[in-house]
Structure formats: C-alpha cells, structure tokens
Amino acid sequence: MQSGIFKIQAQERVVFGTPMAEAVIAEANHYGADRVFITSTRSLAAFDNGPLQQIERALGDRHVGTFSTIASHSPREDVIAAANAARFAEADIIVAVGGGSVVDATKVVQLCLWMSIDSVDGLSIYAAGFDRLQASQFTVPTDGVRMVAVPTTLSAADFTSRAGITDVSTRTKLAFNHRLLVPRSVILDPAATLTTPEWLLFSTGIRSVDHAVESYCCPIANPATESLSLKGLALLHDGLKRIKETPDDLDARMAAQFGMWHAIWPSTSGVYHGASHGIGYALGAGFGVPHGHTSCVMLPAVMQWNAEAIGERHEALASAVGKPDTPAWQSIRELIAGLEMPCTLRDVGIKRENLEELAKRALDYQPVLLNPRPIKTASDVMEILEIAF
C-alpha cells in the first residue's frame, strides 16, 4: 500500500472568468486592503492599455504605487528596491502583474516587508538553497502584507511557495521557500496574456509542460498527482496548439491557464521534479537563458535519456497528448518545434565549450540528483547535454 503526504498551499482563492481589473478590486475588498501596490516589468509598463494600466486605472485612489522595473530571473537588487518602494508606500497588499520573474520577486518582497530586510545582504540568511527540499525554517508574522498574482504568462510561479532569486555577482540562484510566500489569490484572466510576446507565452507554456511531465515521472507520484499531471499536459498540449493557430482565441488561452494550474499542483503537494528543471536552473542562473527556453531545449532531451528507465510512464504521457504510438519525448519535441520555440542548446546561444561548465553547475541543483533515472556524475549530465546540443 502506497503512503505519503499531499501538502496543501496557503493559497486561499483562484479567480477565473472575471476580468482582471474587476477581480483585483474584488480581492482587495475581500482582504480589506485599501493601499494597493503593484509590481511589474518595463515591458508591461510600456503599454497604453495593457493589463498593468487597466488595473491601475480601476484602482483609482487605492493605487499607492507601482514598481515596474523587475528584470528577468528576479535579481536580488530589484527585489530590495521593490520592497523598499512598497514599504515607503505603506502598502497593505501587493499585486504582481507579470510572469514568473515578477511573481518570484514579489514573493520575496513580502519576506523583506515581514522581516524588515532593506539590503541584499539581509536576504541570504533566509535562503533555503536549491540543495534542500524543505522550507526555510523561520517564523513570519501571520498578519504581514500578502500578495495577489495576475499572471501574464504560463510559468505557474503563482501557485507555489518557492521563489528563485538571482545573485548576479555569482550567477547563482537563491531559493526561498515558506508556506506564506505563495500568492494569497491568483487571478486567471486569459485577456491578461494577450499582450505577452508569443515567444514568452509559448516558452512558459512549455515550462508548464515540463512541470506536468517531470511530476508524472517522479518516483513518489501518487494517483492524485498523476491525474493532475496528465490532465495538465493534455490541456496545455491542446491549448498551446490552438493559440498558435488562432492567437485571439481566449478559450484556448484559458485552457492553457487551467493546464498550467493542473501541472504545477503536484509539485506544490510534495512531488519533485527532475533533471530538466535542474539543468534549467543552471542554464538560467549561469548563462542567462529564460526559464521557458530552458524547458524547450532540455525537456525532450531528458525525456529521451530517461525513456529506457521509465518506459511505462512515457506510454501514459504519449496517450495524454493523443499520440500513443509516438515516443512521448518525440511528441513534445514536435510541439516545441511547431510553436517555433528553440529546440537545441545551440538555439539559445550555448556553445560546445560551455557544456562541461554547464554539466558541473547542474550537479549543484537537487532536481538533477533526484532524476528518475539516476544521475551521479557530470558525465551523466553530459550525455543529456549531447542529446540537447
């Protein structure tokens, strides 16, 4: 008899089918918040009537400020600057409008407000590190400022209590993990994704495909997580293809959003990811490759390398995407190519002379060591990198 624990996030609400600006106001009302601070990016701030502007206008006098310069991979310096701005504004709720970098940064902004952190040096003692699965062991105020997420991509960072912040000086990721870091509410409005560049939407969609595949292949997967993973994969596979064919199809975008939600829940419950995620962390922190692109180039290669060890799992994945007679890794690679996303390490700027360093860096990340087909040395990683190259 299988035994285990399915962990439940400290996330209270997921709102869908309501226009984002209306939903933000409703969530602020629900939580009794009067001073709403927004975090976002330069690209979203550049629109005249994008998601950010619609929310700002709808809030009116309740909008006390926006920090819109959070960069890719959530640099520590941006986190501290955003936290200091939110503190100065006396925010009582923070709304993150954007993709995974904005959401992860805002998770740690909460921590900075809770623990009175105002410099990058103050962050390190709260980091869990990517070499540990357990949450950081510290106590936070239960009445501290919390966040609401309005995702504009399909990264699914909005559903986790874990955040990755980049130390630019060392090109490494700092991990933060506490149950209250997860957004208190998530607002899923497919219209929020309409201004997202196609490459970003599709690459983060493949990131969520990565969540689904590696969660399903995890050795401690259980019937609950397996069903979520397979349904998430099916929704994403269908939704992404439909978006490519008809970009303004809001139903297709909603399907992809539901897919990312399904795909991430297994890992929030305690199921862990494998080498595609781990090597992706090394690619992102060490070589500046966007997280979505790391999944595009690494997931099919890792799946192909794993196939001999977990063939039965791959049969179920192949059926989930409607191609039971095609190897699952091949179907995923075809999906990525059909979306016109990068398919090789060369496509994202990695040179052959970078492979040895990448292989060594990858071993620093726990998901690599937890891969369903055991990875013990840099030589094992190199076999995967050669497939991806």
One Martini backbone bead per residue (centre of mass of N, CA, C, O) as a GRO file, in nm:
protein
  389
    1MET     BB    1   0.095   0.037   0.024
    2GLN     BB    2   0.063   0.359  -0.027
    3SER     BB    3   0.246   0.643   0.099
    4GLY     BB    4   0.176   0.988   0.216
    5ILE     BB    5   0.190   1.350   0.136
    6PHE     BB    6  -0.047   1.615   0.081
    7LYS     BB    7   0.011   1.934   0.022
    8ILE     BB    8  -0.117   2.254   0.126
    9GLN     BB    9  -0.160   2.558   0.040
   10ALA     BB   10  -0.169   2.917   0.137
   11GLN     BB   11  -0.413   2.928  -0.068
   12GLU     BB   12  -0.738   3.068  -0.114
   13ARG     BB   13  -0.757   3.178  -0.430
   14VAL     BB   14  -0.915   3.122  -0.758
   15VAL     BB   15  -0.967   3.339  -1.028
   16PHE     BB   16  -1.218   3.298  -1.291
   17GLY     BB   17  -1.389   3.479  -1.550
   18THR     BB   18  -1.269   3.759  -1.458
   19PRO     BB   19  -1.178   4.054  -1.495
   20MET     BB   20  -0.890   4.169  -1.367
   21ALA     BB   21  -0.971   4.445  -1.246
   22GLU     BB   22  -1.222   4.344  -1.099
   23ALA     BB   23  -1.072   4.124  -0.933
   24VAL     BB   24  -0.879   4.303  -0.774
   25ILE     BB   25  -1.094   4.461  -0.623
   26ALA     BB   26  -1.229   4.214  -0.492
   27GLU     BB   27  -0.975   4.122  -0.334
   28ALA     BB   28  -0.929   4.377  -0.174
   29ASN     BB   29  -1.201   4.365  -0.034
   30HIS     BB   30  -1.175   4.083   0.094
   31TYR     BB   31  -0.896   4.186   0.257
   32GLY     BB   32  -0.912   4.496   0.339
   33ALA     BB   33  -0.775   4.676   0.110
   34ASP     BB   34  -0.639   5.026   0.042
   35ARG     BB   35  -0.316   4.969  -0.035
   36VAL     BB   36  -0.207   4.936  -0.362
   37PHE     BB   37   0.064   4.750  -0.484
   38ILE     BB   38   0.273   4.728  -0.779
   39THR     BB   39   0.419   4.473  -0.980
   40SER     BB   40   0.660   4.480  -1.262
   41THR     BB   41   0.743   4.576  -1.597
   42ARG     BB   42   0.861   4.750  -1.857
   43SER     BB   43   0.692   4.618  -2.081
   44LEU     BB   44   0.412   4.668  -1.939
   45ALA     BB   45   0.454   4.984  -1.900
   46ALA     BB   46   0.450   5.054  -2.224
   47PHE     BB   47   0.160   5.047  -2.224
   48ASP     BB   48  -0.163   5.196  -2.254
   49ASN     BB   49  -0.371   4.908  -2.237
   50GLY     BB   50  -0.282   4.708  -2.035
   51PRO     BB   51  -0.295   4.532  -1.755
   52LEU     BB   52  -0.167   4.749  -1.575
   53GLN     BB   53  -0.345   4.995  -1.658
   54GLN     BB   54  -0.621   4.874  -1.590
   55ILE     BB   55  -0.565   4.839  -1.287
   56GLU     BB   56  -0.485   5.124  -1.209
   57ARG     BB   57  -0.749   5.265  -1.294
   58ALA     BB   58  -0.948   5.096  -1.121
   59LEU     BB   59  -0.826   5.178  -0.836
   60GLY     BB   60  -0.725   5.456  -0.811
   61ASP     BB   61  -0.671   5.569  -0.489
   62ARG     BB   62  -0.562   5.273  -0.406
   63HIS     BB   63  -0.317   5.349  -0.567
   64VAL     BB   64   0.033   5.373  -0.432
   65GLY     BB   65   0.200   5.204  -0.654
   66THR     BB   66   0.481   5.131  -0.890
   67PHE     BB   67   0.698   4.853  -0.975
   68SER     BB   68   0.855   4.834  -1.322
   69THR     BB   69   1.182   4.685  -1.288
   70ILE     BB   70   1.168   4.380  -1.322
   71ALA     BB   71   1.380   4.135  -1.398
   72SER     BB   72   1.508   3.873  -1.513
   73HIS     BB   73   1.543   3.640  -1.252
   74SER     BB   74   1.527   3.814  -0.999
   75PRO     BB   75   1.704   4.026  -0.876
   76ARG     BB   76   1.799   4.130  -0.572
   77GLU     BB   77   1.790   4.439  -0.623
   78ASP     BB   78   1.491   4.447  -0.713
   79VAL     BB   79   1.366   4.342  -0.456
   80ILE     BB   80   1.461   4.566  -0.267
   81ALA     BB   81   1.344   4.806  -0.422
   82ALA     BB   82   1.049   4.712  -0.406
   83ALA     BB   83   1.029   4.693  -0.099
   84ASN     BB   84   1.097   4.989  -0.036
   85ALA     BB   85   0.856   5.104  -0.197
   86ALA     BB   86   0.628   4.957  -0.041
   87ARG     BB   87   0.701   5.068   0.235
   88PHE     BB   88   0.672   5.372   0.167
   89ALA     BB   89   0.358   5.324   0.072
   90GLU     BB   90   0.204   5.147   0.277
   91ALA     BB   91   0.127   4.868   0.203
   92ASP     BB   92  -0.150   4.605   0.221
   93ILE     BB   93  -0.100   4.519  -0.085
   94ILE     BB   94   0.016   4.300  -0.353
   95VAL     BB   95   0.039   4.326  -0.714
   96ALA     BB   96   0.125   4.088  -0.953
   97VAL     BB   97   0.227   4.179  -1.291
   98GLY     BB   98   0.312   3.881  -1.461
   99GLY     BB   99   0.561   3.672  -1.441
  100GLY     BB  100   0.784   3.479  -1.273
  101SER     BB  101   0.977   3.710  -1.190
  102VAL     BB  102   0.767   3.886  -1.049
  103VAL     BB  103   0.652   3.678  -0.853
  104ASP     BB  104   0.912   3.595  -0.711
  105ALA     BB  105   0.993   3.874  -0.617
  106THR     BB  106   0.728   3.928  -0.450
  107LYS     BB  107   0.761   3.709  -0.246
  108VAL     BB  108   1.025   3.846  -0.126
  109VAL     BB  109   0.903   4.114  -0.057
  110GLN     BB  110   0.738   4.010   0.172
  111LEU     BB  111   0.977   3.921   0.345
  112CYS     BB  112   1.102   4.203   0.374
  113LEU     BB  113   0.858   4.320   0.528
  114TRP     BB  114   0.847   4.116   0.765
  115MET     BB  115   1.190   4.137   0.826
  116SER     BB  116   1.327   4.413   0.760
  117ILE     BB  117   1.449   4.418   0.464
  118ASP     BB  118   1.706   4.654   0.293
  119SER     BB  119   1.919   4.433   0.183
  120VAL     BB  120   2.098   4.187   0.031
  121ASP     BB  121   2.239   4.080   0.291
  122GLY     BB  122   1.956   4.007   0.439
  123LEU     BB  123   1.866   3.751   0.261
  124SER     BB  124   2.054   3.492   0.296
  125ILE     BB  125   1.941   3.371   0.576
  126TYR     BB  126   1.655   3.284   0.415
  127ALA     BB  127   1.780   3.075   0.245
  128ALA     BB  128   1.752   2.739   0.134
  129GLY     BB  129   1.828   2.625  -0.124
  130PHE     BB  130   1.860   2.391  -0.394
  131ASP     BB  131   1.966   2.149  -0.184
  132ARG     BB  132   1.667   2.181  -0.069
  133LEU     BB  133   1.324   2.091   0.017
  134GLN     BB  134   1.285   2.247   0.254
  135ALA     BB  135   1.175   2.484   0.431
  136SER     BB  136   1.230   2.755   0.566
  137GLN     BB  137   1.342   2.832   0.907
  138PHE     BB  138   1.094   3.060   0.986
  139THR     BB  139   0.927   3.333   1.136
  140VAL     BB  140   0.617   3.487   1.059
  141PRO     BB  141   0.382   3.707   1.022
  142THR     BB  142   0.033   3.653   0.988
  143ASP     BB  143  -0.022   3.988   0.918
  144GLY     BB  144   0.117   4.028   0.667
  145VAL     BB  145   0.194   4.115   0.367
  146ARG     BB  146   0.026   4.027   0.073
  147MET     BB  147  -0.043   3.856  -0.237
  148VAL     BB  148  -0.139   3.909  -0.581
  149ALA     BB  149  -0.190   3.732  -0.891
  150VAL     BB  150  -0.129   3.834  -1.247
  151PRO     BB  151  -0.089   3.642  -1.503
  152THR     BB  152   0.094   3.663  -1.836
  153THR     BB  153   0.174   3.368  -1.814
  154LEU     BB  154   0.279   2.997  -1.789
  155SER     BB  155   0.469   2.933  -1.527
  156ALA     BB  156   0.324   2.894  -1.221
  157ALA     BB  157   0.438   3.067  -0.979
  158ASP     BB  158   0.154   3.141  -0.841
  159PHE     BB  159   0.137   2.826  -0.693
  160THR     BB  160   0.393   2.886  -0.511
  161SER     BB  161   0.635   2.894  -0.222
  162ARG     BB  162   0.859   2.938  -0.432
  163ALA     BB  163   1.178   3.117  -0.484
  164GLY     BB  164   1.385   3.269  -0.740
  165ILE     BB  165   1.698   3.432  -0.687
  166THR     BB  166   1.946   3.645  -0.819
  167ASP     BB  167   2.300   3.634  -0.813
  168VAL     BB  168   2.483   3.816  -1.023
  169SER     BB  169   2.782   3.782  -0.916
  170THR     BB  170   2.750   3.438  -0.930
  171ARG     BB  171   2.526   3.306  -1.105
  172THR     BB  172   2.296   3.242  -0.885
  173LYS     BB  173   2.054   3.075  -0.693
  174LEU     BB  174   1.805   3.172  -0.464
  175ALA     BB  175   1.613   3.005  -0.222
  176PHE     BB  176   1.263   3.036  -0.133
  177ASN     BB  177   1.068   2.876   0.149
  178HIS     BB  178   0.728   2.951   0.226
  179ARG     BB  179   0.395   2.916   0.275
  180LEU     BB  180   0.345   3.251   0.264
  181LEU     BB  181   0.459   3.318  -0.030
  182VAL     BB  182   0.214   3.253  -0.154
  183PRO     BB  183  -0.033   3.355  -0.314
  184ARG     BB  184  -0.344   3.426  -0.201
  185SER     BB  185  -0.412   3.507  -0.501
  186VAL     BB  186  -0.545   3.412  -0.827
  187ILE     BB  187  -0.570   3.561  -1.159
  188LEU     BB  188  -0.754   3.425  -1.435
  189ASP     BB  189  -0.691   3.600  -1.743
  190PRO     BB  190  -0.654   3.567  -2.075
  191ALA     BB  191  -0.622   3.877  -2.142
  192ALA     BB  192  -0.339   3.906  -1.992
  193THR     BB  193  -0.188   3.751  -2.252
  194LEU     BB  194  -0.213   3.933  -2.518
  195THR     BB  195   0.069   4.108  -2.470
  196THR     BB  196   0.231   3.862  -2.488
  197PRO     BB  197   0.478   3.732  -2.621
  198GLU     BB  198   0.492   3.449  -2.790
  199TRP     BB  199   0.761   3.334  -2.679
  200LEU     BB  200   0.674   3.360  -2.378
  201LEU     BB  201   0.416   3.198  -2.373
  202PHE     BB  202   0.529   2.932  -2.496
  203SER     BB  203   0.771   2.883  -2.308
  204THR     BB  204   0.599   2.874  -2.046
  205GLY     BB  205   0.422   2.645  -2.142
  206ILE     BB  206   0.660   2.442  -2.148
  207ARG     BB  207   0.719   2.465  -1.854
  208SER     BB  208   0.450   2.330  -1.773
  209VAL     BB  209   0.503   2.070  -1.918
  210ASP     BB  210   0.743   2.004  -1.740
  211HIS     BB  211   0.586   1.976  -1.483
  212ALA     BB  212   0.405   1.743  -1.573
  213VAL     BB  213   0.619   1.533  -1.656
  214GLU     BB  214   0.803   1.528  -1.395
  215SER     BB  215   0.579   1.462  -1.197
  216TYR     BB  216   0.486   1.194  -1.325
  217CYS     BB  217   0.797   1.069  -1.307
  218CYS     BB  218   0.795   1.054  -1.019
  219PRO     BB  219   0.854   0.818  -0.771
  220ILE     BB  220   0.619   0.972  -0.568
  221ALA     BB  221   0.384   0.940  -0.717
  222ASN     BB  222   0.027   0.973  -0.731
  223PRO     BB  223  -0.294   0.958  -0.823
  224ALA     BB  224  -0.340   1.263  -0.788
  225THR     BB  225  -0.087   1.370  -0.944
  226GLU     BB  226  -0.124   1.212  -1.205
  227SER     BB  227  -0.393   1.338  -1.297
  228LEU     BB  228  -0.294   1.628  -1.305
  229SER     BB  229  -0.063   1.593  -1.507
  230LEU     BB  230  -0.222   1.474  -1.748
  231LYS     BB  231  -0.430   1.703  -1.773
  232GLY     BB  232  -0.229   1.932  -1.806
  233LEU     BB  233  -0.096   1.828  -2.063
  234ALA     BB  234  -0.350   1.821  -2.240
  235LEU     BB  235  -0.426   2.123  -2.216
  236LEU     BB  236  -0.159   2.239  -2.322
  237HIS     BB  237  -0.134   2.100  -2.593
  238ASP     BB  238  -0.401   2.215  -2.701
  239GLY     BB  239  -0.382   2.521  -2.633
  240LEU     BB  240  -0.117   2.594  -2.780
  241LYS     BB  241  -0.204   2.512  -3.065
  242ARG     BB  242  -0.451   2.705  -3.078
  243ILE     BB  243  -0.297   2.970  -3.039
  244LYS     BB  244  -0.123   2.946  -3.290
  245GLU     BB  245  -0.371   2.948  -3.487
  246THR     BB  246  -0.546   3.146  -3.262
  247PRO     BB  247  -0.449   3.411  -3.078
  248ASP     BB  248  -0.763   3.523  -2.989
  249ASP     BB  249  -0.825   3.260  -2.821
  250LEU     BB  250  -0.952   3.253  -2.506
  251ASP     BB  251  -1.013   2.954  -2.459
  252ALA     BB  252  -0.725   2.854  -2.511
  253ARG     BB  253  -0.593   3.024  -2.288
  254MET     BB  254  -0.759   2.901  -2.058
  255ALA     BB  255  -0.664   2.612  -2.097
  256ALA     BB  256  -0.366   2.676  -2.038
  257GLN     BB  257  -0.414   2.783  -1.751
  258PHE     BB  258  -0.533   2.521  -1.643
  259GLY     BB  259  -0.285   2.352  -1.712
  260MET     BB  260  -0.081   2.492  -1.525
  261TRP     BB  261  -0.234   2.433  -1.266
  262HIS     BB  262  -0.227   2.128  -1.281
  263ALA     BB  263   0.090   2.094  -1.323
  264ILE     BB  264   0.183   2.229  -1.037
  265TRP     BB  265   0.044   2.084  -0.795
  266PRO     BB  266   0.224   1.837  -0.740
  267SER     BB  267   0.476   2.008  -0.640
  268THR     BB  268   0.318   2.148  -0.401
  269SER     BB  269   0.260   1.856  -0.253
  270GLY     BB  270   0.578   1.699  -0.293
  271VAL     BB  271   0.651   1.666  -0.570
  272TYR     BB  272   0.924   1.617  -0.787
  273HIS     BB  273   1.175   1.703  -0.993
  274GLY     BB  274   1.416   1.701  -1.253
  275ALA     BB  275   1.665   1.757  -1.485
  276SER     BB  276   1.531   1.980  -1.644
  277HIS     BB  277   1.517   2.176  -1.410
  278GLY     BB  278   1.810   2.169  -1.308
  279ILE     BB  279   1.949   2.254  -1.572
  280GLY     BB  280   1.781   2.512  -1.598
  281TYR     BB  281   1.902   2.660  -1.359
  282ALA     BB  282   2.189   2.669  -1.479
  283LEU     BB  283   2.112   2.822  -1.738
  284GLY     BB  284   1.992   3.072  -1.606
  285ALA     BB  285   2.217   3.161  -1.399
  286GLY     BB  286   2.483   3.105  -1.592
  287PHE     BB  287   2.343   3.201  -1.906
  288GLY     BB  288   2.053   3.359  -1.932
  289VAL     BB  289   1.822   3.161  -1.972
  290PRO     BB  290   1.514   3.130  -2.009
  291HIS     BB  291   1.306   2.916  -1.856
  292GLY     BB  292   1.137   2.830  -2.099
  293HIS     BB  293   1.385   2.759  -2.280
  294THR     BB  294   1.501   2.537  -2.104
  295SER     BB  295   1.263   2.342  -2.156
  296CYS     BB  296   1.275   2.325  -2.463
  297VAL     BB  297   1.575   2.193  -2.467
  298MET     BB  298   1.558   1.971  -2.219
  299LEU     BB  299   1.308   1.786  -2.202
  300PRO     BB  300   1.343   1.590  -2.444
  301ALA     BB  301   1.626   1.492  -2.358
  302VAL     BB  302   1.550   1.376  -2.083
  303MET     BB  303   1.332   1.185  -2.183
  304GLN     BB  304   1.515   1.018  -2.366
  305TRP     BB  305   1.714   0.931  -2.137
  306ASN     BB  306   1.475   0.802  -1.950
  307ALA     BB  307   1.307   0.589  -2.114
  308GLU     BB  308   1.443   0.312  -2.024
  309ALA     BB  309   1.338   0.351  -1.711
  310ILE     BB  310   1.020   0.488  -1.791
  311GLY     BB  311   0.823   0.366  -2.015
  312GLU     BB  312   0.534   0.359  -1.890
  313ARG     BB  313   0.509   0.659  -1.843
  314HIS     BB  314   0.539   0.744  -2.144
  315GLU     BB  315   0.279   0.613  -2.243
  316ALA     BB  316   0.086   0.805  -2.091
  317LEU     BB  317   0.191   1.066  -2.220
  318ALA     BB  318   0.124   0.993  -2.511
  319SER     BB  319  -0.183   0.971  -2.463
  320ALA     BB  320  -0.234   1.265  -2.356
  321VAL     BB  321  -0.146   1.380  -2.663
  322GLY     BB  322  -0.270   1.165  -2.881
  323LYS     BB  323   0.020   0.967  -2.918
  324PRO     BB  324   0.065   0.639  -2.854
  325ASP     BB  325   0.284   0.569  -3.110
  326THR     BB  326   0.462   0.797  -2.986
  327PRO     BB  327   0.712   0.919  -2.848
  328ALA     BB  328   0.697   1.149  -2.607
  329TRP     BB  329   0.951   1.316  -2.674
  330GLN     BB  330   0.870   1.364  -2.972
  331SER     BB  331   0.602   1.516  -2.925
  332ILE     BB  332   0.729   1.749  -2.766
  333ARG     BB  333   0.924   1.840  -2.984
  334GLU     BB  334   0.701   1.902  -3.195
  335LEU     BB  335   0.559   2.118  -3.033
  336ILE     BB  336   0.797   2.313  -3.011
  337ALA     BB  337   0.843   2.345  -3.316
  338GLY     BB  338   0.547   2.443  -3.382
  339LEU     BB  339   0.603   2.709  -3.190
  340GLU     BB  340   0.893   2.819  -3.255
  341MET     BB  341   1.103   2.700  -3.065
  342PRO     BB  342   1.366   2.614  -2.910
  343CYS     BB  343   1.559   2.286  -2.945
  344THR     BB  344   1.853   2.384  -2.868
  345LEU     BB  345   2.138   2.496  -2.728
  346ARG     BB  346   2.223   2.661  -2.974
  347ASP     BB  347   1.958   2.837  -2.986
  348VAL     BB  348   2.059   2.971  -2.682
  349GLY     BB  349   2.394   3.010  -2.706
  350ILE     BB  350   2.532   2.739  -2.672
  351LYS     BB  351   2.845   2.608  -2.648
  352ARG     BB  352   3.054   2.348  -2.642
  353GLU     BB  353   3.247   2.489  -2.425
  354ASN     BB  354   2.997   2.499  -2.205
  355LEU     BB  355   2.920   2.203  -2.116
  356GLU     BB  356   3.105   2.141  -1.876
  357GLU     BB  357   3.009   2.367  -1.692
  358LEU     BB  358   2.709   2.291  -1.696
  359ALA     BB  359   2.738   2.009  -1.574
  360LYS     BB  360   2.857   2.104  -1.304
  361ARG     BB  361   2.631   2.300  -1.221
  362ALA     BB  362   2.392   2.095  -1.218
  363LEU     BB  363   2.492   1.933  -0.955
  364ASP     BB  364   2.383   2.172  -0.755
  365TYR     BB  365   2.096   2.051  -0.827
  366GLN     BB  366   1.861   1.849  -0.694
  367PRO     BB  367   1.687   1.752  -0.941
  368VAL     BB  368   1.918   1.596  -1.073
  369LEU     BB  369   1.950   1.386  -0.826
  370LEU     BB  370   1.617   1.311  -0.866
  371ASN     BB  371   1.616   1.155  -1.103
  372PRO     BB  372   1.473   0.867  -1.219
  373ARG     BB  373   1.740   0.857  -1.361
  374PRO     BB  374   2.033   0.830  -1.245
  375ILE     BB  375   2.256   1.096  -1.134
  376LYS     BB  376   2.619   1.116  -1.053
  377THR     BB  377   2.758   1.271  -1.296
  378ALA     BB  378   2.879   1.476  -1.540
  379SER     BB  379   2.859   1.255  -1.758
  380ASP     BB  380   2.556   1.221  -1.746
  381VAL     BB  381   2.488   1.509  -1.827
  382MET     BB  382   2.639   1.505  -2.099
  383GLU     BB  383   2.446   1.311  -2.241
  384ILE     BB  384   2.212   1.512  -2.243
  385LEU     BB  385   2.354   1.754  -2.380
  386GLU     BB  386   2.406   1.608  -2.648
  387ILE     BB  387   2.109   1.580  -2.724
  388ALA     BB  388   2.052   1.901  -2.700
  389PHE     BB  389   2.284   2.010  -2.909
   0.00000   0.00000   0.00000
